[in-house]
Amino acid sequence: MYVTIEEIKQHLYIDFEADDILLADMIQAAEEIIEKYLNTDYTTLLNEDGTLPFPIKQAIKIMVR
């Protein structure tokens, strides 16, 4: 996963662990959908520090809502 469960929890103001498995599934689905939409592998888009560009991470966070 390129977006962590903790990042999503901060984005959604969640402070409990009961839904962590559900959130992980939602992150994975959002990442796959966006990767297909972009028609490229994420590894070609990674920044020098190994992270995705900010707009792509934000799109994933928005899709997890």
All heavy atoms as TSV, in Angstrom:
chain	resi	resn	atom	element	x	y	z
A	1	MET	N	N	0.837	-1.184	0.000
A	1	MET	CA	C	0.000	0.000	0.000
A	1	MET	C	C	0.882	1.248	0.000
A	1	MET	O	O	1.874	1.312	0.709
A	1	MET	CB	C	-0.882	0.020	1.247
A	1	MET	CG	C	-2.068	-0.902	1.184
A	1	MET	SD	S	-3.297	-0.651	2.489
A	1	MET	CE	C	-2.405	-1.174	3.921
A	2	TYR	N	N	0.464	2.194	-0.785
A	2	TYR	CA	C	1.199	3.457	-0.865
A	2	TYR	C	C	0.614	4.504	0.087
A	2	TYR	O	O	1.261	5.481	0.417
A	2	TYR	CB	C	1.182	3.986	-2.293
A	2	TYR	CG	C	1.994	3.122	-3.221
A	2	TYR	CD1	C	1.395	2.153	-4.018
A	2	TYR	CD2	C	3.376	3.255	-3.287
A	2	TYR	CE1	C	2.144	1.348	-4.859
A	2	TYR	CE2	C	4.138	2.461	-4.124
A	2	TYR	CZ	C	3.514	1.501	-4.904
A	2	TYR	OH	O	4.265	0.715	-5.729
A	3	VAL	N	N	-0.631	4.290	0.497
A	3	VAL	CA	C	-1.265	5.126	1.511
A	3	VAL	C	C	-1.512	4.220	2.712
A	3	VAL	O	O	-2.090	3.141	2.575
A	3	VAL	CB	C	-2.597	5.710	0.987
A	3	VAL	CG1	C	-3.301	6.485	2.078
A	3	VAL	CG2	C	-2.352	6.595	-0.221
A	4	THR	N	N	-1.071	4.643	3.860
A	4	THR	CA	C	-1.190	3.796	5.046
A	4	THR	C	C	-2.565	3.942	5.704
A	4	THR	O	O	-3.282	4.924	5.467
A	4	THR	CB	C	-0.121	4.152	6.097
A	4	THR	OG1	O	-0.386	5.474	6.594
A	4	THR	CG2	C	1.279	4.072	5.509
A	5	ILE	N	N	-2.882	2.968	6.527
A	5	ILE	CA	C	-4.127	3.025	7.285
A	5	ILE	C	C	-4.121	4.249	8.189
A	5	ILE	O	O	-5.140	4.935	8.328
A	5	ILE	CB	C	-4.327	1.730	8.096
A	5	ILE	CG1	C	-4.567	0.560	7.143
A	5	ILE	CG2	C	-5.482	1.868	9.082
A	5	ILE	CD1	C	-4.580	-0.796	7.794
A	6	GLU	N	N	-2.981	4.558	8.769
A	6	GLU	CA	C	-2.888	5.733	9.653
A	6	GLU	C	C	-3.160	7.030	8.895
A	6	GLU	O	O	-3.811	7.933	9.422
A	6	GLU	CB	C	-1.524	5.785	10.346
A	6	GLU	CG	C	-1.349	4.713	11.402
A	6	GLU	CD	C	-2.446	4.727	12.453
A	6	GLU	OE1	O	-2.801	5.804	12.957
A	6	GLU	OE2	O	-2.968	3.638	12.757
A	7	GLU	N	N	-2.668	7.131	7.669
A	7	GLU	CA	C	-2.940	8.327	6.862
A	7	GLU	C	C	-4.431	8.461	6.579
A	7	GLU	O	O	-4.987	9.566	6.641
A	7	GLU	CB	C	-2.160	8.282	5.548
A	7	GLU	CG	C	-0.676	8.477	5.710
A	7	GLU	CD	C	0.088	8.279	4.420
A	7	GLU	OE1	O	-0.163	7.264	3.718
A	7	GLU	OE2	O	0.934	9.134	4.106
A	8	ILE	N	N	-5.079	7.352	6.261
A	8	ILE	CA	C	-6.516	7.374	6.000
A	8	ILE	C	C	-7.280	7.732	7.264
A	8	ILE	O	O	-8.231	8.525	7.224
A	8	ILE	CB	C	-6.994	6.008	5.444
A	8	ILE	CG1	C	-6.442	5.787	4.041
A	8	ILE	CG2	C	-8.518	5.907	5.459
A	8	ILE	CD1	C	-6.915	6.782	2.996
A	9	LYS	N	N	-6.868	7.177	8.394
A	9	LYS	CA	C	-7.545	7.474	9.652
A	9	LYS	C	C	-7.431	8.961	10.003
A	9	LYS	O	O	-8.392	9.563	10.475
A	9	LYS	CB	C	-6.991	6.600	10.763
A	9	LYS	CG	C	-7.423	5.139	10.613
A	9	LYS	CD	C	-6.680	4.220	11.540
A	9	LYS	CE	C	-7.385	4.065	12.836
A	9	LYS	NZ	N	-6.785	2.998	13.670
A	10	GLN	N	N	-6.281	9.556	9.743
A	10	GLN	CA	C	-6.131	10.995	9.966
A	10	GLN	C	C	-7.026	11.772	9.011
A	10	GLN	O	O	-7.663	12.748	9.406
A	10	GLN	CB	C	-4.679	11.420	9.771
A	10	GLN	CG	C	-3.771	11.009	10.882
A	10	GLN	CD	C	-2.324	11.418	10.614
A	10	GLN	OE1	O	-1.935	11.671	9.474
A	10	GLN	NE2	N	-1.534	11.474	11.667
A	11	HIS	N	N	-7.065	11.345	7.768
A	11	HIS	CA	C	-7.873	12.022	6.744
A	11	HIS	C	C	-9.360	11.980	7.100
A	11	HIS	O	O	-10.083	12.946	6.865
A	11	HIS	CB	C	-7.626	11.355	5.386
A	11	HIS	CG	C	-8.408	11.931	4.265
A	11	HIS	ND1	N	-8.105	13.158	3.714
A	11	HIS	CD2	C	-9.466	11.452	3.571
A	11	HIS	CE1	C	-8.964	13.412	2.738
A	11	HIS	NE2	N	-9.798	12.389	2.632
A	12	LEU	N	N	-9.815	10.868	7.674
A	12	LEU	CA	C	-11.227	10.675	7.987
A	12	LEU	C	C	-11.573	10.947	9.451
A	12	LEU	O	O	-12.709	10.752	9.860
A	12	LEU	CB	C	-11.647	9.240	7.622
A	12	LEU	CG	C	-11.506	8.857	6.164
A	12	LEU	CD1	C	-11.837	7.389	5.962
A	12	LEU	CD2	C	-12.398	9.738	5.287
A	13	TYR	N	N	-10.587	11.393	10.223
A	13	TYR	CA	C	-10.788	11.668	11.649
A	13	TYR	C	C	-11.299	10.432	12.398
A	13	TYR	O	O	-12.248	10.500	13.164
A	13	TYR	CB	C	-11.734	12.853	11.864
A	13	TYR	CG	C	-11.238	14.120	11.216
A	13	TYR	CD1	C	-11.815	14.587	10.044
A	13	TYR	CD2	C	-10.178	14.832	11.767
A	13	TYR	CE1	C	-11.351	15.738	9.441
A	13	TYR	CE2	C	-9.708	15.989	11.177
A	13	TYR	CZ	C	-10.301	16.444	10.004
A	13	TYR	OH	O	-9.836	17.581	9.402
A	14	ILE	N	N	-10.649	9.308	12.167
A	14	ILE	CA	C	-10.984	8.060	12.848
A	14	ILE	C	C	-9.896	7.785	13.873
A	14	ILE	O	O	-8.708	7.830	13.544
A	14	ILE	CB	C	-11.077	6.887	11.839
A	14	ILE	CG1	C	-12.221	7.124	10.856
A	14	ILE	CG2	C	-11.240	5.563	12.569
A	14	ILE	CD1	C	-12.286	6.105	9.738
A	15	ASP	N	N	-10.295	7.468	15.097
A	15	ASP	CA	C	-9.295	7.213	16.136
A	15	ASP	C	C	-9.484	5.859	16.825
A	15	ASP	O	O	-9.052	5.649	17.954
A	15	ASP	CB	C	-9.262	8.342	17.157
A	15	ASP	CG	C	-10.572	8.475	17.913
A	15	ASP	OD1	O	-11.535	7.770	17.589
A	15	ASP	OD2	O	-10.618	9.294	18.851
A	16	PHE	N	N	-10.157	4.926	16.154
A	16	PHE	CA	C	-10.325	3.589	16.713
A	16	PHE	C	C	-9.853	2.563	15.691
A	16	PHE	O	O	-9.658	2.889	14.524
A	16	PHE	CB	C	-11.788	3.337	17.107
A	16	PHE	CG	C	-12.768	3.644	16.005
A	16	PHE	CD1	C	-13.121	2.680	15.083
A	16	PHE	CD2	C	-13.333	4.913	15.891
A	16	PHE	CE1	C	-14.015	2.958	14.061
A	16	PHE	CE2	C	-14.227	5.201	14.873
A	16	PHE	CZ	C	-14.570	4.221	13.960
A	17	GLU	N	N	-9.634	1.327	16.113
A	17	GLU	CA	C	-9.038	0.309	15.251
A	17	GLU	C	C	-10.038	-0.709	14.711
A	17	GLU	O	O	-9.664	-1.580	13.936
A	17	GLU	CB	C	-7.939	-0.420	16.021
A	17	GLU	CG	C	-6.805	0.486	16.427
A	17	GLU	CD	C	-5.761	-0.215	17.279
A	17	GLU	OE1	O	-5.883	-1.436	17.493
A	17	GLU	OE2	O	-4.840	0.463	17.732
A	18	ALA	N	N	-11.287	-0.599	15.079
A	18	ALA	CA	C	-12.276	-1.616	14.716
A	18	ALA	C	C	-12.413	-1.813	13.205
A	18	ALA	O	O	-12.700	-2.920	12.749
A	18	ALA	CB	C	-13.632	-1.257	15.314
A	19	ASP	N	N	-12.205	-0.779	12.428
A	19	ASP	CA	C	-12.407	-0.857	10.982
A	19	ASP	C	C	-11.105	-0.916	10.180
A	19	ASP	O	O	-11.125	-0.697	8.965
A	19	ASP	CB	C	-13.233	0.336	10.508
A	19	ASP	CG	C	-14.652	0.321	11.046
A	19	ASP	OD1	O	-15.171	-0.787	11.279
A	19	ASP	OD2	O	-15.235	1.398	11.216
A	20	ASP	N	N	-9.991	-1.220	10.810
A	20	ASP	CA	C	-8.707	-1.217	10.107
A	20	ASP	C	C	-8.673	-2.184	8.926
A	20	ASP	O	O	-8.120	-1.860	7.874
A	20	ASP	CB	C	-7.559	-1.522	11.065
A	20	ASP	CG	C	-7.190	-0.335	11.931
A	20	ASP	OD1	O	-7.871	0.705	11.851
A	20	ASP	OD2	O	-6.225	-0.453	12.697
A	21	ILE	N	N	-9.263	-3.364	9.070
A	21	ILE	CA	C	-9.255	-4.332	7.969
A	21	ILE	C	C	-10.080	-3.799	6.799
A	21	ILE	O	O	-9.666	-3.886	5.643
A	21	ILE	CB	C	-9.772	-5.705	8.446
A	21	ILE	CG1	C	-8.789	-6.295	9.456
A	21	ILE	CG2	C	-9.981	-6.657	7.272
A	21	ILE	CD1	C	-9.285	-7.537	10.154
A	22	LEU	N	N	-11.230	-3.220	7.105
A	22	LEU	CA	C	-12.071	-2.623	6.068
A	22	LEU	C	C	-11.345	-1.480	5.368
A	22	LEU	O	O	-11.364	-1.378	4.137
A	22	LEU	CB	C	-13.384	-2.117	6.680
A	22	LEU	CG	C	-14.325	-1.378	5.740
A	22	LEU	CD1	C	-14.799	-2.296	4.622
A	22	LEU	CD2	C	-15.502	-0.822	6.522
A	23	LEU	N	N	-10.678	-0.638	6.138
A	23	LEU	CA	C	-9.932	0.475	5.554
A	23	LEU	C	C	-8.805	-0.030	4.651
A	23	LEU	O	O	-8.579	0.524	3.569
A	23	LEU	CB	C	-9.359	1.374	6.654
A	23	LEU	CG	C	-10.371	2.203	7.434
A	23	LEU	CD1	C	-9.679	2.908	8.595
A	23	LEU	CD2	C	-11.079	3.196	6.539
A	24	ALA	N	N	-8.119	-1.076	5.065
A	24	ALA	CA	C	-7.043	-1.645	4.248
A	24	ALA	C	C	-7.594	-2.147	2.920
A	24	ALA	O	O	-6.980	-1.927	1.862
A	24	ALA	CB	C	-6.340	-2.773	4.994
A	25	ASP	N	N	-8.744	-2.801	2.953
A	25	ASP	CA	C	-9.369	-3.271	1.714
A	25	ASP	C	C	-9.766	-2.109	0.818
A	25	ASP	O	O	-9.597	-2.158	-0.403
A	25	ASP	CB	C	-10.604	-4.121	2.024
A	25	ASP	CG	C	-10.264	-5.467	2.646
A	25	ASP	OD1	O	-9.093	-5.901	2.554
A	25	ASP	OD2	O	-11.174	-6.091	3.231
A	26	MET	N	N	-10.283	-1.054	1.414
A	26	MET	CA	C	-10.697	0.119	0.644
A	26	MET	C	C	-9.495	0.829	0.029
A	26	MET	O	O	-9.562	1.297	-1.107
A	26	MET	CB	C	-11.499	1.061	1.532
A	26	MET	CG	C	-12.832	0.469	1.965
A	26	MET	SD	S	-13.684	1.458	3.213
A	26	MET	CE	C	-14.257	2.818	2.206
A	27	ILE	N	N	-8.399	0.897	0.762
A	27	ILE	CA	C	-7.176	1.506	0.230
A	27	ILE	C	C	-6.679	0.708	-0.968
A	27	ILE	O	O	-6.352	1.275	-2.017
A	27	ILE	CB	C	-6.076	1.593	1.315
A	27	ILE	CG1	C	-6.469	2.565	2.414
A	27	ILE	CG2	C	-4.740	1.993	0.694
A	27	ILE	CD1	C	-5.606	2.477	3.662
A	28	GLN	N	N	-6.632	-0.605	-0.816
A	28	GLN	CA	C	-6.155	-1.452	-1.905
A	28	GLN	C	C	-7.020	-1.288	-3.153
A	28	GLN	O	O	-6.506	-1.156	-4.261
A	28	GLN	CB	C	-6.141	-2.914	-1.475
A	28	GLN	CG	C	-5.614	-3.842	-2.550
A	28	GLN	CD	C	-5.578	-5.298	-2.098
A	28	GLN	OE1	O	-5.928	-5.616	-0.967
A	28	GLN	NE2	N	-5.163	-6.162	-2.983
A	29	ALA	N	N	-8.324	-1.260	-2.976
A	29	ALA	CA	C	-9.230	-1.095	-4.112
A	29	ALA	C	C	-9.020	0.259	-4.780
A	29	ALA	O	O	-8.936	0.345	-6.015
A	29	ALA	CB	C	-10.673	-1.241	-3.656
A	30	ALA	N	N	-8.915	1.323	-3.986
A	30	ALA	CA	C	-8.719	2.664	-4.542
A	30	ALA	C	C	-7.394	2.758	-5.289
A	30	ALA	O	O	-7.330	3.337	-6.378
A	30	ALA	CB	C	-8.771	3.708	-3.424
A	31	GLU	N	N	-6.342	2.179	-4.731
A	31	GLU	CA	C	-5.045	2.203	-5.402
A	31	GLU	C	C	-5.100	1.476	-6.738
A	31	GLU	O	O	-4.558	1.952	-7.735
A	31	GLU	CB	C	-3.967	1.598	-4.500
A	31	GLU	CG	C	-3.586	2.493	-3.348
A	31	GLU	CD	C	-2.493	1.919	-2.463
A	31	GLU	OE1	O	-2.087	0.755	-2.656
A	31	GLU	OE2	O	-2.040	2.653	-1.570
A	32	GLU	N	N	-5.780	0.338	-6.780
A	32	GLU	CA	C	-5.880	-0.418	-8.029
A	32	GLU	C	C	-6.698	0.333	-9.066
A	32	GLU	O	O	-6.330	0.371	-10.250
A	32	GLU	CB	C	-6.493	-1.789	-7.760
A	32	GLU	CG	C	-5.548	-2.714	-7.017
A	32	GLU	CD	C	-6.177	-4.059	-6.687
A	32	GLU	OE1	O	-7.225	-4.410	-7.282
A	32	GLU	OE2	O	-5.624	-4.761	-5.826
A	33	ILE	N	N	-7.799	0.949	-8.656
A	33	ILE	CA	C	-8.644	1.696	-9.584
A	33	ILE	C	C	-7.876	2.864	-10.192
A	33	ILE	O	O	-7.917	3.087	-11.407
A	33	ILE	CB	C	-9.916	2.190	-8.867
A	33	ILE	CG1	C	-10.821	1.002	-8.557
A	33	ILE	CG2	C	-10.648	3.236	-9.703
A	33	ILE	CD1	C	-11.942	1.323	-7.588
A	34	ILE	N	N	-7.166	3.613	-9.357
A	34	ILE	CA	C	-6.427	4.779	-9.859
A	34	ILE	C	C	-5.271	4.346	-10.747
A	34	ILE	O	O	-4.995	4.976	-11.772
A	34	ILE	CB	C	-5.971	5.675	-8.693
A	34	ILE	CG1	C	-7.204	6.319	-8.050
A	34	ILE	CG2	C	-4.979	6.731	-9.158
A	34	ILE	CD1	C	-6.929	7.089	-6.794
A	35	GLU	N	N	-4.602	3.270	-10.385
A	35	GLU	CA	C	-3.496	2.768	-11.214
A	35	GLU	C	C	-4.017	2.370	-12.599
A	35	GLU	O	O	-3.393	2.690	-13.615
A	35	GLU	CB	C	-2.822	1.586	-10.533
A	35	GLU	CG	C	-1.528	1.154	-11.176
A	35	GLU	CD	C	-0.805	0.106	-10.350
A	35	GLU	OE1	O	-1.470	-0.775	-9.759
A	35	GLU	OE2	O	0.428	0.181	-10.286
A	36	LYS	N	N	-5.166	1.711	-12.651
A	36	LYS	CA	C	-5.760	1.352	-13.944
A	36	LYS	C	C	-6.184	2.595	-14.708
A	36	LYS	O	O	-6.008	2.686	-15.922
A	36	LYS	CB	C	-6.952	0.417	-13.750
A	36	LYS	CG	C	-6.545	-0.989	-13.409
A	36	LYS	CD	C	-7.744	-1.903	-13.272
A	36	LYS	CE	C	-7.300	-3.291	-12.882
A	36	LYS	NZ	N	-8.427	-4.210	-12.752
A	37	TYR	N	N	-6.750	3.571	-14.014
A	37	TYR	CA	C	-7.178	4.810	-14.659
A	37	TYR	C	C	-5.992	5.538	-15.287
A	37	TYR	O	O	-6.085	6.051	-16.399
A	37	TYR	CB	C	-7.882	5.724	-13.650
A	37	TYR	CG	C	-8.273	7.049	-14.230
A	37	TYR	CD1	C	-9.414	7.175	-15.024
A	37	TYR	CD2	C	-7.504	8.185	-14.014
A	37	TYR	CE1	C	-9.773	8.387	-15.574
A	37	TYR	CE2	C	-7.856	9.406	-14.558
A	37	TYR	CZ	C	-8.983	9.503	-15.344
A	37	TYR	OH	O	-9.329	10.706	-15.896
A	38	LEU	N	N	-4.882	5.580	-14.565
A	38	LEU	CA	C	-3.683	6.244	-15.072
A	38	LEU	C	C	-2.990	5.434	-16.159
A	38	LEU	O	O	-2.137	5.952	-16.871
A	38	LEU	CB	C	-2.706	6.519	-13.927
A	38	LEU	CG	C	-3.175	7.512	-12.868
A	38	LEU	CD1	C	-2.184	7.561	-11.718
A	38	LEU	CD2	C	-3.371	8.889	-13.482
A	39	ASN	N	N	-3.335	4.146	-16.244
A	39	ASN	CA	C	-2.768	3.251	-17.250
A	39	ASN	C	C	-1.240	3.191	-17.173
A	39	ASN	O	O	-0.539	3.204	-18.186
A	39	ASN	CB	C	-3.226	3.650	-18.659
A	39	ASN	CG	C	-3.014	2.538	-19.656
A	39	ASN	OD1	O	-3.054	1.368	-19.311
A	39	ASN	ND2	N	-2.790	2.895	-20.905
A	40	THR	N	N	-0.742	3.155	-15.946
A	40	THR	CA	C	0.693	3.045	-15.722
A	40	THR	C	C	0.935	2.406	-14.361
A	40	THR	O	O	0.079	2.450	-13.493
A	40	THR	CB	C	1.386	4.420	-15.801
A	40	THR	OG1	O	2.789	4.227	-15.746
A	40	THR	CG2	C	0.981	5.338	-14.684
A	41	ASP	N	N	2.076	1.813	-14.209
A	41	ASP	CA	C	2.444	1.206	-12.937
A	41	ASP	C	C	2.913	2.294	-11.976
A	41	ASP	O	O	3.635	3.206	-12.371
A	41	ASP	CB	C	3.571	0.185	-13.180
A	41	ASP	CG	C	3.822	-0.676	-11.983
A	41	ASP	OD1	O	4.389	-0.157	-11.002
A	41	ASP	OD2	O	3.433	-1.851	-12.027
A	42	TYR	N	N	2.500	2.200	-10.722
A	42	TYR	CA	C	2.897	3.207	-9.738
A	42	TYR	C	C	4.408	3.347	-9.618
A	42	TYR	O	O	4.906	4.425	-9.324
A	42	TYR	CB	C	2.328	2.877	-8.360
A	42	TYR	CG	C	0.880	3.256	-8.168
A	42	TYR	CD1	C	0.031	2.426	-7.454
A	42	TYR	CD2	C	0.361	4.432	-8.666
A	42	TYR	CE1	C	-1.298	2.766	-7.248
A	42	TYR	CE2	C	-0.957	4.778	-8.480
A	42	TYR	CZ	C	-1.780	3.941	-7.774
A	42	TYR	OH	O	-3.087	4.279	-7.573
A	43	THR	N	N	5.145	2.269	-9.851
A	43	THR	CA	C	6.601	2.344	-9.688
A	43	THR	C	C	7.222	3.359	-10.639
A	43	THR	O	O	8.288	3.892	-10.349
A	43	THR	CB	C	7.250	0.962	-9.884
A	43	THR	OG1	O	6.902	0.457	-11.172
A	43	THR	CG2	C	6.802	-0.012	-8.803
A	44	THR	N	N	6.566	3.653	-11.745
A	44	THR	CA	C	7.098	4.649	-12.680
A	44	THR	C	C	6.803	6.074	-12.224
A	44	THR	O	O	7.379	7.017	-12.757
A	44	THR	CB	C	6.514	4.449	-14.095
A	44	THR	OG1	O	5.099	4.661	-14.057
A	44	THR	CG2	C	6.814	3.065	-14.623
A	45	LEU	N	N	5.928	6.224	-11.227
A	45	LEU	CA	C	5.514	7.552	-10.765
A	45	LEU	C	C	6.108	7.954	-9.419
A	45	LEU	O	O	5.912	9.075	-8.976
A	45	LEU	CB	C	3.983	7.596	-10.639
A	45	LEU	CG	C	3.181	7.278	-11.887
A	45	LEU	CD1	C	1.704	7.182	-11.547
A	45	LEU	CD2	C	3.417	8.327	-12.962
A	46	LEU	N	N	6.827	7.037	-8.782
A	46	LEU	CA	C	7.315	7.292	-7.431
A	46	LEU	C	C	8.311	8.448	-7.376
A	46	LEU	O	O	9.135	8.624	-8.279
A	46	LEU	CB	C	7.978	6.039	-6.863
A	46	LEU	CG	C	7.071	4.838	-6.640
A	46	LEU	CD1	C	7.898	3.657	-6.158
A	46	LEU	CD2	C	5.962	5.160	-5.670
A	47	ASN	N	N	8.217	9.227	-6.299
A	47	ASN	CA	C	9.187	10.284	-6.036
A	47	ASN	C	C	10.511	9.650	-5.628
A	47	ASN	O	O	10.595	8.447	-5.407
A	47	ASN	CB	C	8.680	11.186	-4.899
A	47	ASN	CG	C	7.443	11.959	-5.294
A	47	ASN	OD1	O	7.297	12.401	-6.411
A	47	ASN	ND2	N	6.528	12.099	-4.338
A	48	GLU	N	N	11.530	10.466	-5.484
A	48	GLU	CA	C	12.851	9.973	-5.099
A	48	GLU	C	C	12.841	9.251	-3.748
A	48	GLU	O	O	13.630	8.350	-3.515
A	48	GLU	CB	C	13.851	11.128	-5.054
A	48	GLU	CG	C	14.164	11.695	-6.424
A	48	GLU	CD	C	15.111	12.873	-6.351
A	48	GLU	OE1	O	15.603	13.191	-5.244
A	48	GLU	OE2	O	15.348	13.472	-7.398
A	49	ASP	N	N	11.917	9.655	-2.859
A	49	ASP	CA	C	11.845	9.027	-1.536
A	49	ASP	C	C	10.939	7.790	-1.519
A	49	ASP	O	O	10.661	7.236	-0.459
A	49	ASP	CB	C	11.398	10.030	-0.482
A	49	ASP	CG	C	10.021	10.611	-0.759
A	49	ASP	OD1	O	9.425	10.294	-1.810
A	49	ASP	OD2	O	9.533	11.382	0.081
A	50	GLY	N	N	10.469	7.354	-2.680
A	50	GLY	CA	C	9.664	6.140	-2.773
A	50	GLY	C	C	8.185	6.332	-2.520
A	50	GLY	O	O	7.454	5.354	-2.372
A	51	THR	N	N	7.734	7.575	-2.456
A	51	THR	CA	C	6.315	7.851	-2.234
A	51	THR	C	C	5.655	8.285	-3.539
A	51	THR	O	O	6.325	8.715	-4.479
A	51	THR	CB	C	6.115	8.955	-1.181
A	51	THR	OG1	O	6.719	10.163	-1.667
A	51	THR	CG2	C	6.728	8.562	0.156
A	52	LEU	N	N	4.333	8.187	-3.548
A	52	LEU	CA	C	3.585	8.667	-4.709
A	52	LEU	C	C	3.488	10.187	-4.668
A	52	LEU	O	O	3.517	10.781	-3.582
A	52	LEU	CB	C	2.167	8.084	-4.695
A	52	LEU	CG	C	2.016	6.623	-5.053
A	52	LEU	CD1	C	0.572	6.186	-4.856
A	52	LEU	CD2	C	2.444	6.354	-6.479
A	53	PRO	N	N	3.339	10.820	-5.822
A	53	PRO	CA	C	3.121	12.266	-5.824
A	53	PRO	C	C	1.862	12.630	-5.021
A	53	PRO	O	O	0.888	11.865	-4.970
A	53	PRO	CB	C	2.931	12.593	-7.307
A	53	PRO	CG	C	3.630	11.484	-8.026
A	53	PRO	CD	C	3.447	10.276	-7.165
A	54	PHE	N	N	1.886	13.785	-4.414
A	54	PHE	CA	C	0.804	14.247	-3.533
A	54	PHE	C	C	-0.575	14.149	-4.176
A	54	PHE	O	O	-1.515	13.653	-3.536
A	54	PHE	CB	C	1.096	15.677	-3.059
A	54	PHE	CG	C	0.041	16.228	-2.158
A	54	PHE	CD1	C	-0.025	15.839	-0.827
A	54	PHE	CD2	C	-0.896	17.132	-2.636
A	54	PHE	CE1	C	-1.001	16.345	0.011
A	54	PHE	CE2	C	-1.877	17.641	-1.804
A	54	PHE	CZ	C	-1.932	17.252	-0.480
A	55	PRO	N	N	-0.782	14.613	-5.419
A	55	PRO	CA	C	-2.131	14.543	-5.999
A	55	PRO	C	C	-2.675	13.116	-6.108
A	55	PRO	O	O	-3.873	12.897	-5.922
A	55	PRO	CB	C	-1.970	15.167	-7.393
A	55	PRO	CG	C	-0.754	16.014	-7.295
A	55	PRO	CD	C	0.152	15.308	-6.317
A	56	ILE	N	N	-1.822	12.150	-6.366
A	56	ILE	CA	C	-2.275	10.768	-6.476
A	56	ILE	C	C	-2.645	10.229	-5.091
A	56	ILE	O	O	-3.667	9.563	-4.928
A	56	ILE	CB	C	-1.212	9.890	-7.158
A	56	ILE	CG1	C	-1.006	10.365	-8.601
A	56	ILE	CG2	C	-1.617	8.417	-7.128
A	56	ILE	CD1	C	0.125	9.696	-9.333
A	57	LYS	N	N	-1.835	10.551	-4.086
A	57	LYS	CA	C	-2.166	10.123	-2.717
A	57	LYS	C	C	-3.484	10.742	-2.263
A	57	LYS	O	O	-4.309	10.077	-1.631
A	57	LYS	CB	C	-1.050	10.493	-1.741
A	57	LYS	CG	C	0.160	9.594	-1.851
A	57	LYS	CD	C	1.170	9.869	-0.774
A	57	LYS	CE	C	0.737	9.181	0.486
A	57	LYS	NZ	N	1.788	9.063	1.491
A	58	GLN	N	N	-3.708	11.996	-2.611
A	58	GLN	CA	C	-4.961	12.649	-2.246
A	58	GLN	C	C	-6.147	11.983	-2.941
A	58	GLN	O	O	-7.202	11.807	-2.343
A	58	GLN	CB	C	-4.916	14.139	-2.590
A	58	GLN	CG	C	-4.089	14.955	-1.629
A	58	GLN	CD	C	-4.598	14.854	-0.207
A	58	GLN	OE1	O	-3.995	14.192	0.628
A	58	GLN	NE2	N	-5.697	15.504	0.089
A	59	ALA	N	N	-5.980	11.613	-4.199
A	59	ALA	CA	C	-7.055	10.936	-4.926
A	59	ALA	C	C	-7.407	9.614	-4.257
A	59	ALA	O	O	-8.592	9.272	-4.132
A	59	ALA	CB	C	-6.647	10.715	-6.373
A	60	ILE	N	N	-6.405	8.890	-3.810
A	60	ILE	CA	C	-6.649	7.624	-3.110
A	60	ILE	C	C	-7.417	7.897	-1.811
A	60	ILE	O	O	-8.406	7.208	-1.507
A	60	ILE	CB	C	-5.323	6.886	-2.823
A	60	ILE	CG1	C	-4.680	6.431	-4.140
A	60	ILE	CG2	C	-5.545	5.711	-1.875
A	60	ILE	CD1	C	-3.243	5.987	-4.017
A	61	LYS	N	N	-6.996	8.897	-1.066
A	61	LYS	CA	C	-7.674	9.230	0.189
A	61	LYS	C	C	-9.133	9.609	-0.059
A	61	LYS	O	O	-10.031	9.205	0.681
A	61	LYS	CB	C	-6.956	10.371	0.909
A	61	LYS	CG	C	-5.609	9.995	1.466
A	61	LYS	CD	C	-4.945	11.210	2.079
A	61	LYS	CE	C	-3.541	10.920	2.539
A	61	LYS	NZ	N	-2.885	12.115	3.103
A	62	ILE	N	N	-9.384	10.380	-1.102
A	62	ILE	CA	C	-10.745	10.790	-1.416
A	62	ILE	C	C	-11.604	9.587	-1.789
A	62	ILE	O	O	-12.765	9.496	-1.387
A	62	ILE	CB	C	-10.739	11.850	-2.539
A	62	ILE	CG1	C	-10.163	13.162	-2.005
A	62	ILE	CG2	C	-12.137	12.052	-3.116
A	62	ILE	CD1	C	-9.830	14.171	-3.074
A	63	MET	N	N	-11.045	8.652	-2.521
A	63	MET	CA	C	-11.805	7.469	-2.931
A	63	MET	C	C	-12.147	6.565	-1.760
A	63	MET	O	O	-13.135	5.835	-1.810
A	63	MET	CB	C	-11.053	6.684	-3.992
A	63	MET	CG	C	-11.057	7.355	-5.332
A	63	MET	SD	S	-10.423	6.291	-6.616
A	63	MET	CE	C	-11.779	5.138	-6.763
A	64	VAL	N	N	-11.369	6.601	-0.699
A	64	VAL	CA	C	-11.608	5.738	0.454
A	64	VAL	C	C	-12.773	6.247	1.291
A	64	VAL	O	O	-13.366	5.494	2.047
A	64	VAL	CB	C	-10.332	5.567	1.302
A	64	VAL	CG1	C	-10.601	4.854	2.605
A	64	VAL	CG2	C	-9.282	4.812	0.504
A	65	ARG	N	N	-13.190	7.455	1.121
A	65	ARG	CA	C	-14.302	8.012	1.902
A	65	ARG	C	C	-15.455	7.141	1.850
A	65	ARG	O	O	-16.282	6.644	1.845
A	65	ARG	CB	C	-14.693	9.376	1.406
A	65	ARG	CG	C	-13.601	10.371	1.627
A	65	ARG	CD	C	-14.058	11.700	1.267
A	65	ARG	NE	N	-13.855	12.513	2.454
A	65	ARG	CZ	C	-14.310	13.702	2.610
A	65	ARG	NH1	N	-15.054	14.226	1.702
A	65	ARG	NH2	N	-14.064	14.378	3.677
